[in-house]
Amino acid sequence: MATVKGNCIVAQSGGPTAVINASACGVIQTALKHPETFTGTYGALNGILGVLNEELFDLGKEDPATIEGLKQTPAAGLGSCRYKLKDLTKDRTDYERIVEVFKAHNIRYFFYCGGNDSMDTADKVSRLAGEMNYELVAIGVPKTIDNDLAETDHCPGYGSTVKYLAAAIMEAGKDTDALYTTDTCTIVEVMGRNAGWIAAGTGLAHRDEQDAPHLIYLPEIPFSVDRFVKDVAETVKRNGGCVIVAGEGIRDEKGCFLAETGGAFGKDSFGHSQLGGAGEVLRAIVEQEVGIKARTNKLGTCQRSAMHFASLTDRDEAYLCGQAAVEAALAGKSLKMVTLIRGGSGIRGGSGTDDYSCTTGLADLSQVANGEKKVPRDFINEAGNHITQAMRDYVMPLVQGEVPVQIGSDGLPVYVRLRRNVLARRTAGRFAKS
Amino acid sequence: MATVKGNCIVAQSGGPTAVINASACGVIQTALKHPETFTGTYGALNGILGVLNEELFDLGKEDPATIEGLKQTPAAGLGSCRYKLKDLTKDRTDYERIVEVFKAHNIRYFFYCGGNDSMDTADKVSRLAGEMNYELVAIGVPKTIDNDLAETDHCPGYGSTVKYLAAAIMEAGKDTDALYTTDTCTIVEVMGRNAGWIAAGTGLAHRDEQDAPHLIYLPEIPFSVDRFVKDVAETVKRNGGCVIVAGEGIRDEKGCFLAETGGAFGKDSFGHSQLGGAGEVLRAIVEQEVGIKARTNKLGTCQRSAMHFASLTDRDEAYLCGQAAVEAALAGKSLKMVTLIRGGSGIRGGSGTDDYSCTTGLADLSQVANGEKKVPRDFINEAGNHITQAMRDYVMPLVQGEVPVQIGSDGLPVYVRLRRNVLARRTAGRFAKS
């Protein structure tokens, strides 16, 4: 039973995904069905920044068709942010400001879609509110293409990124295959700073020996230039060409990112060392050390927002997580994040049995905040340059189905934009981003 | 009336596209229906290289379902190449070798899918064969995502690249919009060395002022760093963020490619100056001169092989071109390339009338070989940083419809691979790639 009646707010944080709006939709549509508990359903502009700035809007005033359209609209329709709150033990200003704004608008339920930093924020804000004798229910909704959150089998956003990237790499593989006499090697740099889930997932495209990707490098396995050169040379000899997937966060034995430690290969032309450069470093190594022409594809933000070929399973689970968050609040829970639990044998697609199911559970926000899940060693082959059947079995159910996208008369997808009916200010303070 | 009976051969050349296999399919399926003229239907492995190397295969021995599957398989199923024949007036070796191989296999019909270099090759080989008293019919099939071939309204491959890129940029635009408080600017580098058709086409995603792309830079308009900095700053001020599309071939007033002339911005870490670097140069300019964070997306070969969101109109026209090439040969034509002719008012989609039609015509190979079509000035706005309604009207019909792609039990597209039943050699010579 919900313990308090008041307004609820939903916010989105961190890097957008193809399906974080589906989660928001799940929260909004479910909350709107329970006016007995939620007197109003609000959104925060750009995550926690919108609360700090008191930039809130009334989602109940949106056209229901627009809310429904969030299910097929990528990125963060409410706006997102990368603002990290200060350490609560050192500076309570941000937290007290958040509680002030929540109080001013009688916001009693805080649904936060994000990664572990967001779960930490939700946890601490709710606890501080309690200390201040203001009851604030906080429920987290998991979101990250990186798939590295603890306590959940997988994360909404991940399946869609893998589905799109695997298809794109399959296609780039056909392209490389067709031109192997000149453009012999293609390197695709994918996201994933600390965990290689995305890179590993693209291995699904490798149905047989000829299929791309032929080599996959993850942050979990220390990168060796010598071994890499050997891998590429052998693959080209056997296959005629080579398509390589590399996580942006690949690093050497000392834990230094490749883009920072590539030595002669490593610095960019502006003297910067930075992530996002791993692909270019690998290209230089291939051209100089293997002696073949290499190209680099870096899909960047396109890989996390590709609703035009998103996973229906992922989208539906993202919605489910939003729905479950509201239901948990209605059941009197707080300080929890919704998790996804794989049921049955957990396998679907390919030659496996068709026995995947998924339900939701709840984990403590604090557990998620302090955890991180990497790709297990047995999901990676012995040589550390590709995946195993266990990884294929893990990821295959997550990329099943395609989200139906509305196409406009101009031949392009139709995505919605919220009207964002702004709430009148009730506090004097205005937060200045530091 | 066809003037000679014999075998026909189809070959693919240059950068692959999503639909060049549809053109090959059009050639193959049409040729197989006419055994009274085409005693055999062959393919060359990797374009003209396969002829020089006498690496030919019998397409009549492929499973018809595989041939049909070419309609939804990207890149060049026969293999492609970037081999440029030597100047006929200086060295006849290559040409004579081609005629030798054609003679040995009684190949009388040469269908070549490619760009202007390929049309030049087909033209010269056919003429030289004639001089050697060997009747060889040569018909070209247009292919290039660059859309820069003369004599044709547009080129198969272009519409699919634009459809995919415009959707990807629309999605990346939503992503940038959601994170504009930190990741304020996104630069998408697209293909197009000499002509800006691809960059211009992505302007279709800009349905209103808030929609990406906000700025578009083409090789046709000399690039000015000062004007660019001003454009970006103004856009960010007005819109909060900025998504920029840049053709890889943008260049300054002197015609020097940006990646070569960026001065402090221009060289990569390995001392190379090269195409494909324009996006990174722009990123450096934005970060240093505008003072905001910028990201770069470079879809590379993914943009020309994205069958998973290809244009059905483009695919069907690509097939039509292959079919028309064979029909032209059957009608006794030679030394021609199939062209696409826009009929009606030529407009479809958006707010325009629904009055687009497309038929095929024929142009002299030599005319295509020596021509190049750039984006007309009136398709580009006065400021030289976006497109006009005329460009929208031109491109909109070309991106209509989506190619239905078969999805496997693993959730990913199913593309075919030809078996390539190799023909026994009939010549002693073996060409060594120089």
Boltz contact constraints between the chains, C-beta under 6 A:
constraints:
  - contact:
      token1: [A, 16]
      token2: [B, 175]
      max_distance: 6.0
  - contact:
      token1: [A, 16]
      token2: [B, 178]
      max_distance: 6.0
  - contact:
      token1: [A, 46]
      token2: [B, 181]
      max_distance: 6.0
  - contact:
      token1: [A, 74]
      token2: [B, 171]
      max_distance: 6.0
  - contact:
      token1: [A, 74]
      token2: [B, 174]
      max_distance: 6.0
  - contact:
      token1: [A, 75]
      token2: [B, 174]
      max_distance: 6.0
  - contact:
      token1: [A, 75]
      token2: [B, 175]
      max_distance: 6.0
  - contact:
      token1: [A, 75]
      token2: [B, 178]
      max_distance: 6.0
  - contact:
      token1: [A, 76]
      token2: [B, 178]
      max_distance: 6.0
  - contact:
      token1: [A, 79]
      token2: [B, 178]
      max_distance: 6.0
  - contact:
      token1: [A, 80]
      token2: [B, 178]
      max_distance: 6.0
  - contact:
      token1: [A, 80]
      token2: [B, 179]
      max_distance: 6.0
  - contact:
      token1: [A, 81]
      token2: [B, 181]
      max_distance: 6.0
  - contact:
      token1: [A, 82]
      token2: [B, 182]
      max_distance: 6.0
  - contact:
      token1: [A, 166]
      token2: [B, 412]
      max_distance: 6.0
  - contact:
      token1: [A, 167]
      token2: [B, 308]
      max_distance: 6.0
  - contact:
      token1: [A, 167]
      token2: [B, 412]
      max_distance: 6.0
  - contact:
      token1: [A, 167]
      token2: [B, 413]
      max_distance: 6.0
  - contact:
      token1: [A, 168]
      token2: [B, 302]
      max_distance: 6.0
  - contact:
      token1: [A, 171]
      token2: [B, 74]
      max_distance: 6.0
  - contact:
      token1: [A, 171]
      token2: [B, 305]
      max_distance: 6.0
  - contact:
      token1: [A, 171]
      token2: [B, 306]
      max_distance: 6.0
  - contact:
      token1: [A, 172]
      token2: [B, 301]
      max_distance: 6.0
  - contact:
      token1: [A, 172]
      token2: [B, 302]
      max_distance: 6.0
  - contact:
      token1: [A, 174]
      token2: [B, 74]
      max_distance: 6.0
  - contact:
      token1: [A, 174]
      token2: [B, 75]
      max_distance: 6.0
  - contact:
      token1: [A, 174]
      token2: [B, 305]
      max_distance: 6.0
  - contact:
      token1: [A, 175]
      token2: [B, 16]
      max_distance: 6.0
  - contact:
      token1: [A, 175]
      token2: [B, 75]
      max_distance: 6.0
  - contact:
      token1: [A, 175]
      token2: [B, 301]
      max_distance: 6.0
  - contact:
      token1: [A, 175]
      token2: [B, 305]
      max_distance: 6.0
  - contact:
      token1: [A, 178]
      token2: [B, 16]
      max_distance: 6.0
  - contact:
      token1: [A, 178]
      token2: [B, 75]
      max_distance: 6.0
  - contact:
      token1: [A, 178]
      token2: [B, 76]
      max_distance: 6.0
  - contact:
      token1: [A, 178]
      token2: [B, 79]
      max_distance: 6.0
  - contact:
      token1: [A, 178]
      token2: [B, 80]
      max_distance: 6.0
  - contact:
      token1: [A, 179]
      token2: [B, 80]
      max_distance: 6.0
  - contact:
      token1: [A, 181]
      token2: [B, 46]
      max_distance: 6.0
  - contact:
      token1: [A, 181]
      token2: [B, 81]
      max_distance: 6.0
  - contact:
      token1: [A, 182]
      token2: [B, 82]
      max_distance: 6.0
  - contact:
      token1: [A, 267]
      token2: [B, 269]
      max_distance: 6.0
  - contact:
      token1: [A, 268]
      token2: [B, 269]
      max_distance: 6.0
  - contact:
      token1: [A, 269]
      token2: [B, 267]
      max_distance: 6.0
  - contact:
      token1: [A, 269]
      token2: [B, 268]
      max_distance: 6.0
  - contact:
      token1: [A, 269]
      token2: [B, 269]
      max_distance: 6.0
  - contact:
      token1: [A, 270]
      token2: [B, 284]
      max_distance: 6.0
  - contact:
      token1: [A, 284]
      token2: [B, 270]
      max_distance: 6.0
  - contact:
      token1: [A, 295]
      token2: [B, 300]
      max_distance: 6.0
  - contact:
      token1: [A, 297]
      token2: [B, 300]
      max_distance: 6.0
  - contact:
      token1: [A, 297]
      token2: [B, 301]
      max_distance: 6.0
  - contact:
      token1: [A, 297]
      token2: [B, 302]
      max_distance: 6.0
  - contact:
      token1: [A, 298]
      token2: [B, 298]
      max_distance: 6.0
  - contact:
      token1: [A, 299]
      token2: [B, 299]
      max_distance: 6.0
  - contact:
      token1: [A, 300]
      token2: [B, 295]
      max_distance: 6.0
  - contact:
      token1: [A, 300]
      token2: [B, 297]
      max_distance: 6.0
  - contact:
      token1: [A, 301]
      token2: [B, 172]
      max_distance: 6.0
  - contact:
      token1: [A, 301]
      token2: [B, 175]
      max_distance: 6.0
  - contact:
      token1: [A, 301]
      token2: [B, 297]
      max_distance: 6.0
  - contact:
      token1: [A, 302]
      token2: [B, 168]
      max_distance: 6.0
  - contact:
      token1: [A, 302]
      token2: [B, 172]
      max_distance: 6.0
  - contact:
      token1: [A, 302]
      token2: [B, 297]
      max_distance: 6.0
  - contact:
      token1: [A, 305]
      token2: [B, 171]
      max_distance: 6.0
  - contact:
      token1: [A, 305]
      token2: [B, 174]
      max_distance: 6.0
  - contact:
      token1: [A, 305]
      token2: [B, 175]
      max_distance: 6.0
  - contact:
      token1: [A, 306]
      token2: [B, 171]
      max_distance: 6.0
  - contact:
      token1: [A, 308]
      token2: [B, 167]
      max_distance: 6.0
  - contact:
      token1: [A, 308]
      token2: [B, 309]
      max_distance: 6.0
  - contact:
      token1: [A, 309]
      token2: [B, 308]
      max_distance: 6.0
  - contact:
      token1: [A, 349]
      token2: [B, 409]
      max_distance: 6.0
  - contact:
      token1: [A, 349]
      token2: [B, 410]
      max_distance: 6.0
  - contact:
      token1: [A, 349]
      token2: [B, 411]
      max_distance: 6.0
  - contact:
      token1: [A, 350]
      token2: [B, 409]
      max_distance: 6.0
  - contact:
      token1: [A, 350]
      token2: [B, 410]
      max_distance: 6.0
  - contact:
      token1: [A, 396]
      token2: [B, 410]
      max_distance: 6.0
  - contact:
      token1: [A, 399]
      token2: [B, 411]
      max_distance: 6.0
  - contact:
      token1: [A, 400]
      token2: [B, 411]
      max_distance: 6.0
  - contact:
      token1: [A, 409]
      token2: [B, 349]
      max_distance: 6.0
  - contact:
      token1: [A, 409]
      token2: [B, 350]
      max_distance: 6.0
  - contact:
      token1: [A, 410]
      token2: [B, 349]
      max_distance: 6.0
  - contact:
      token1: [A, 410]
      token2: [B, 350]
      max_distance: 6.0
  - contact:
      token1: [A, 410]
      token2: [B, 396]
      max_distance: 6.0
  - contact:
      token1: [A, 411]
      token2: [B, 349]
      max_distance: 6.0
  - contact:
      token1: [A, 411]
      token2: [B, 399]
      max_distance: 6.0
  - contact:
      token1: [A, 411]
      token2: [B, 400]
      max_distance: 6.0
  - contact:
      token1: [A, 412]
      token2: [B, 166]
      max_distance: 6.0
  - contact:
      token1: [A, 412]
      token2: [B, 167]
      max_distance: 6.0
  - contact:
      token1: [A, 413]
      token2: [B, 167]
      max_distance: 6.0
